[in-house]
Amino acid sequence: MSTLVDRTPVESAESEQDDVRQLDQMLARSVEAPAHLTTATGEAVELPPSVLSVLQRAVHHLARGRAVTVVPTNRELTTQQAAVVLNMSRPSLIRLLDEGVIPHTRTGTHRRIRLTDVLAYRRQRQRACRQALDELSRVGAEMGLYDRDDELLTDPDWTRTR
């Protein structure tokens, strides 16, 4: 059995979008009941819950036009790869590593970061961003900014009238 080494992102073609969306809906309904895969030869195999979960997630993203790559979570990334996952510059990532914000190891002069640690930091950062946006929305509501939509649309200098 060969291992998956090609980590090229997979996208669904425009001609497949309707089928992928339909499959996404079908897989979403198969949470309660076991799902089966039928091969071209007619052999049916029940999908283990872990495989079904990966398939559901991949199809869900493909149905929304996103590319998907399956990567083992124990994989170690270079600083450049981790920076790409985090959508930040490599120097910014290295600063976080040096500050101990994200765990890493060194192999000679090269830093290696576990994918699981990179993804955990990304989730933490996303939570912090959501909390900050919620706070901004709350403050905006308290200031009555959401009650002034019509006035804001007609007054280009609305900030000076506060």
Phi and psi in degrees as GROMACS dihedral restraints (atoms count N, CA, C in turn):
[ dihedral_restraints ]
;  ai    aj    ak    al  type     phi  dphi    fc
    3     4     5     6     1   -88.9    20    10
    4     5     6     7     1   155.5    20    10
    6     7     8     9     1   -96.1    20    10
    7     8     9    10     1   155.6    20    10
    9    10    11    12     1   -78.3    20    10
   10    11    12    13     1   115.1    20    10
   12    13    14    15     1  -113.1    20    10
   13    14    15    16     1   -18.4    20    10
   15    16    17    18     1   -82.5    20    10
   16    17    18    19     1   110.0    20    10
   18    19    20    21     1  -106.2    20    10
   19    20    21    22     1    28.4    20    10
   21    22    23    24     1   -68.7    20    10
   22    23    24    25     1   129.3    20    10
   24    25    26    27     1   -57.2    20    10
   25    26    27    28     1   142.2    20    10
   27    28    29    30     1  -106.1    20    10
   28    29    30    31     1   131.7    20    10
   30    31    32    33     1  -122.9    20    10
   31    32    33    34     1   148.6    20    10
   33    34    35    36     1   -86.2    20    10
   34    35    36    37     1   140.0    20    10
   36    37    38    39     1   -70.0    20    10
   37    38    39    40     1   155.9    20    10
   39    40    41    42     1   -55.7    20    10
   40    41    42    43     1   -37.7    20    10
   42    43    44    45     1   -68.4    20    10
   43    44    45    46     1   -17.1    20    10
   45    46    47    48     1   -95.6    20    10
   46    47    48    49     1   -10.2    20    10
   48    49    50    51     1   -55.1    20    10
   49    50    51    52     1   -43.6    20    10
   51    52    53    54     1   -62.4    20    10
   52    53    54    55     1   -44.2    20    10
   54    55    56    57     1   -64.5    20    10
   55    56    57    58     1   -40.0    20    10
   57    58    59    60     1   -66.8    20    10
   58    59    60    61     1   -41.0    20    10
   60    61    62    63     1   -63.0    20    10
   61    62    63    64     1   -41.6    20    10
   63    64    65    66     1   -64.2    20    10
   64    65    66    67     1   -42.1    20    10
   66    67    68    69     1   -63.4    20    10
   67    68    69    70     1   -39.5    20    10
   69    70    71    72     1   -58.5    20    10
   70    71    72    73     1   -45.0    20    10
   72    73    74    75     1   -65.3    20    10
   73    74    75    76     1   -40.5    20    10
   75    76    77    78     1   -64.9    20    10
   76    77    78    79     1   -44.0    20    10
   78    79    80    81     1   -67.2    20    10
   79    80    81    82     1   -33.7    20    10
   81    82    83    84     1   -63.9    20    10
   82    83    84    85     1   -31.6    20    10
   84    85    86    87     1   -80.3    20    10
   85    86    87    88     1   -14.9    20    10
   87    88    89    90     1   -90.4    20    10
   88    89    90    91     1    20.7    20    10
   90    91    92    93     1   -66.4    20    10
   91    92    93    94     1   -42.5    20    10
   93    94    95    96     1   -78.8    20    10
   94    95    96    97     1   -41.0    20    10
   96    97    98    99     1  -101.8    20    10
   97    98    99   100     1   153.4    20    10
   99   100   101   102     1   -65.3    20    10
  100   101   102   103     1   147.2    20    10
  102   103   104   105     1  -107.5    20    10
  103   104   105   106     1   150.4    20    10
  105   106   107   108     1  -125.6    20    10
  106   107   108   109     1   148.6    20    10
  108   109   110   111     1  -113.0    20    10
  109   110   111   112     1   129.5    20    10
  111   112   113   114     1  -110.1    20    10
  112   113   114   115     1   125.3    20    10
  114   115   116   117     1   -79.7    20    10
  115   116   117   118     1   173.0    20    10
  117   118   119   120     1   -62.9    20    10
  118   119   120   121     1   -25.4    20    10
  120   121   122   123     1   -86.2    20    10
  121   122   123   124     1    -1.6    20    10
  123   124   125   126     1    93.9    20    10
  124   125   126   127     1     0.2    20    10
  126   127   128   129     1   -75.1    20    10
  127   128   129   130     1   128.9    20    10
  129   130   131   132     1  -105.7    20    10
  130   131   132   133     1   134.9    20    10
  132   133   134   135     1  -129.2    20    10
  133   134   135   136     1   133.1    20    10
  135   136   137   138     1   -76.1    20    10
  136   137   138   139     1   133.0    20    10
  138   139   140   141     1   -80.9    20    10
  139   140   141   142     1   126.2    20    10
  141   142   143   144     1   -61.8    20    10
  142   143   144   145     1   151.4    20    10
  144   145   146   147     1   -53.2    20    10
  145   146   147   148     1   -37.0    20    10
  147   148   149   150     1   -66.3    20    10
  148   149   150   151     1   -40.6    20    10
  150   151   152   153     1   -69.0    20    10
  151   152   153   154     1   -41.2    20    10
  153   154   155   156     1   -60.8    20    10
  154   155   156   157     1   -41.1    20    10
  156   157   158   159     1   -62.4    20    10
  157   158   159   160     1   -44.4    20    10
  159   160   161   162     1   -63.7    20    10
  160   161   162   163     1   -43.8    20    10
  162   163   164   165     1   -62.5    20    10
  163   164   165   166     1   -44.4    20    10
  165   166   167   168     1   -59.3    20    10
  166   167   168   169     1   -45.3    20    10
  168   169   170   171     1   -65.5    20    10
  169   170   171   172     1   -44.3    20    10
  171   172   173   174     1   -63.7    20    10
  172   173   174   175     1   -47.0    20    10
  174   175   176   177     1   -65.6    20    10
  175   176   177   178     1   -37.5    20    10
  177   178   179   180     1   -57.4    20    10
  178   179   180   181     1   -45.6    20    10
  180   181   182   183     1   -71.1    20    10
  181   182   183   184     1   -40.3    20    10
  183   184   185   186     1   -61.6    20    10
  184   185   186   187     1   -37.9    20    10
  186   187   188   189     1   -65.2    20    10
  187   188   189   190     1   -20.8    20    10
  189   190   191   192     1  -100.5    20    10
  190   191   192   193     1    13.3    20    10
  192   193   194   195     1    80.4    20    10
  193   194   195   196     1    14.9    20    10
  195   196   197   198     1   -96.0    20    10
  196   197   198   199     1   148.0    20    10
  198   199   200   201     1   -79.6    20    10
  199   200   201   202     1   151.7    20    10
  201   202   203   204     1  -130.0    20    10
  202   203   204   205     1   139.8    20    10
  204   205   206   207     1  -133.4    20    10
  205   206   207   208     1   134.5    20    10
  207   208   209   210     1   -99.2    20    10
  208   209   210   211     1   122.1    20    10
  210   211   212   213     1  -131.5    20    10
  211   212   213   214     1   130.9    20    10
  213   214   215   216     1   -60.5    20    10
  214   215   216   217     1   137.1    20    10
  216   217   218   219     1   -73.3    20    10
  217   218   219   220     1   -17.0    20    10
  219   220   221   222     1   -83.3    20    10
  220   221   222   223     1     3.7    20    10
  222   223   224   225     1   -67.5    20    10
  223   224   225   226     1   142.1    20    10
  225   226   227   228     1   -99.7    20    10
  226   227   228   229     1   140.5    20    10
  228   229   230   231     1  -110.6    20    10
  229   230   231   232     1   153.3    20    10
  231   232   233   234     1   -77.0    20    10
  232   233   234   235     1   169.5    20    10
  234   235   236   237     1   -63.9    20    10
  235   236   237   238     1   -35.6    20    10
  237   238   239   240     1   -66.8    20    10
  238   239   240   241     1   -44.1    20    10
  240   241   242   243     1   -62.4    20    10
  241   242   243   244     1   -43.4    20    10
  243   244   245   246     1   -64.8    20    10
  244   245   246   247     1   -38.8    20    10
  246   247   248   249     1   -62.7    20    10
  247   248   249   250     1   -38.0    20    10
  249   250   251   252     1   -65.7    20    10
  250   251   252   253     1   -44.5    20    10
  252   253   254   255     1   -59.6    20    10
  253   254   255   256     1   -39.1    20    10
  255   256   257   258     1   -86.9    20    10
  256   257   258   259     1    -4.0    20    10
  258   259   260   261     1    56.6    20    10
  259   260   261   262     1    50.1    20    10
  261   262   263   264     1  -142.2    20    10
  262   263   264   265     1   168.6    20    10
  264   265   266   267     1   -74.2    20    10
  265   266   267   268     1   155.4    20    10
  267   268   269   270     1   -62.0    20    10
  268   269   270   271     1   -43.6    20    10
  270   271   272   273     1   -60.1    20    10
  271   272   273   274     1   -36.5    20    10
  273   274   275   276     1   -64.9    20    10
  274   275   276   277     1   -41.1    20    10
  276   277   278   279     1   -63.6    20    10
  277   278   279   280     1   -44.8    20    10
  279   280   281   282     1   -61.0    20    10
  280   281   282   283     1   -37.4    20    10
  282   283   284   285     1   -61.1    20    10
  283   284   285   286     1   -43.1    20    10
  285   286   287   288     1   -63.6    20    10
  286   287   288   289     1   -38.7    20    10
  288   289   290   291     1   -65.0    20    10
  289   290   291   292     1   -45.6    20    10
  291   292   293   294     1   -64.4    20    10
  292   293   294   295     1   -30.7    20    10
  294   295   296   297     1   -81.6    20    10
  295   296   297   298     1    -6.4    20    10
  297   298   299   300     1    80.7    20    10
  298   299   300   301     1    13.4    20    10
  300   301   302   303     1   -68.9    20    10
  301   302   303   304     1   -38.9    20    10
  303   304   305   306     1  -120.7    20    10
  304   305   306   307     1   126.2    20    10
  306   307   308   309     1   -66.1    20    10
  307   308   309   310     1   149.1    20    10
  309   310   311   312     1  -157.2    20    10
  310   311   312   313     1   168.6    20    10
  312   313   314   315     1  -124.7    20    10
  313   314   315   316     1   165.1    20    10
  315   316   317   318     1  -118.4    20    10
  316   317   318   319     1   135.7    20    10
  318   319   320   321     1  -118.2    20    10
  319   320   321   322     1    96.8    20    10
  321   322   323   324     1    68.0    20    10
  322   323   324   325     1  -121.1    20    10
  324   325   326   327     1   -96.7    20    10
  325   326   327   328     1    -1.3    20    10
  327   328   329   330     1   -96.0    20    10
  328   329   330   331     1   136.2    20    10
  330   331   332   333     1   -91.0    20    10
  331   332   333   334     1   143.5    20    10
  333   334   335   336     1  -129.1    20    10
  334   335   336   337     1   136.0    20    10
  336   337   338   339     1  -123.9    20    10
  337   338   339   340     1   130.3    20    10
  339   340   341   342     1   -69.0    20    10
  340   341   342   343     1   138.5    20    10
  342   343   344   345     1   -57.2    20    10
  343   344   345   346     1   -39.2    20    10
  345   346   347   348     1   -60.3    20    10
  346   347   348   349     1   -37.0    20    10
  348   349   350   351     1   -70.1    20    10
  349   350   351   352     1   -37.8    20    10
  351   352   353   354     1   -64.9    20    10
  352   353   354   355     1   -45.1    20    10
  354   355   356   357     1   -66.8    20    10
  355   356   357   358     1   -36.0    20    10
  357   358   359   360     1   -64.4    20    10
  358   359   360   361     1   -42.5    20    10
  360   361   362   363     1   -63.9    20    10
  361   362   363   364     1   -40.8    20    10
  363   364   365   366     1   -62.4    20    10
  364   365   366   367     1   -43.1    20    10
  366   367   368   369     1   -62.2    20    10
  367   368   369   370     1   -41.6    20    10
  369   370   371   372     1   -61.9    20    10
  370   371   372   373     1   -43.8    20    10
  372   373   374   375     1   -65.9    20    10
  373   374   375   376     1   -39.7    20    10
  375   376   377   378     1   -64.6    20    10
  376   377   378   379     1   -40.4    20    10
  378   379   380   381     1   -61.7    20    10
  379   380   381   382     1   -44.0    20    10
  381   382   383   384     1   -62.7    20    10
  382   383   384   385     1   -41.0    20    10
  384   385   386   387     1   -64.0    20    10
  385   386   387   388     1   -43.7    20    10
  387   388   389   390     1   -61.5    20    10
  388   389   390   391     1   -41.5    20    10
  390   391   392   393     1   -64.2    20    10
  391   392   393   394     1   -41.3    20    10
  393   394   395   396     1   -64.9    20    10
  394   395   396   397     1   -41.1    20    10
  396   397   398   399     1   -65.4    20    10
  397   398   399   400     1   -39.0    20    10
  399   400   401   402     1   -62.1    20    10
  400   401   402   403     1   -41.2    20    10
  402   403   404   405     1   -65.8    20    10
  403   404   405   406     1   -42.2    20    10
  405   406   407   408     1   -62.6    20    10
  406   407   408   409     1   -40.5    20    10
  408   409   410   411     1   -63.6    20    10
  409   410   411   412     1   -42.2    20    10
  411   412   413   414     1   -62.4    20    10
  412   413   414   415     1   -45.9    20    10
  414   415   416   417     1   -64.3    20    10
  415   416   417   418     1   -41.9    20    10
  417   418   419   420     1   -61.2    20    10
  418   419   420   421     1   -40.4    20    10
  420   421   422   423     1   -66.4    20    10
  421   422   423   424     1   -40.9    20    10
  423   424   425   426     1   -62.8    20    10
  424   425   426   427     1   -34.2    20    10
  426   427   428   429     1   -79.7    20    10
  427   428   429   430     1    -7.2    20    10
  429   430   431   432     1    79.7    20    10
  430   431   432   433     1    17.5    20    10
  432   433   434   435     1   -65.5    20    10
  433   434   435   436     1   -29.7    20    10
  435   436   437   438     1   -78.7    20    10
  436   437   438   439     1   -16.4    20    10
  438   439   440   441     1   -85.2    20    10
  439   440   441   442     1    -8.4    20    10
  441   442   443   444     1  -109.4    20    10
  442   443   444   445     1    26.0    20    10
  444   445   446   447     1   -54.8    20    10
  445   446   447   448     1   -48.7    20    10
  447   448   449   450     1   -62.6    20    10
  448   449   450   451     1   -42.1    20    10
  450   451   452   453     1   -65.7    20    10
  451   452   453   454     1   -40.1    20    10
  453   454   455   456     1   -65.2    20    10
  454   455   456   457     1   -34.9    20    10
  456   457   458   459     1   -70.2    20    10
  457   458   459   460     1   -28.8    20    10
  459   460   461   462     1   -99.0    20    10
  460   461   462   463     1   -16.5    20    10
  462   463   464   465     1  -112.9    20    10
  463   464   465   466     1   103.4    20    10
  465   466   467   468     1   -67.4    20    10
  466   467   468   469     1   -20.5    20    10
  468   469   470   471     1  -105.3    20    10
  469   470   471   472     1    35.3    20    10
  471   472   473   474     1   -58.6    20    10
  472   473   474   475     1   -28.5    20    10
  474   475   476   477     1   -69.1    20    10
  475   476   477   478     1   -25.6    20    10
  477   478   479   480     1   -80.4    20    10
  478   479   480   481     1   -15.7    20    10
  480   481   482   483     1   -91.5    20    10
  481   482   483   484     1    -3.2    20    10
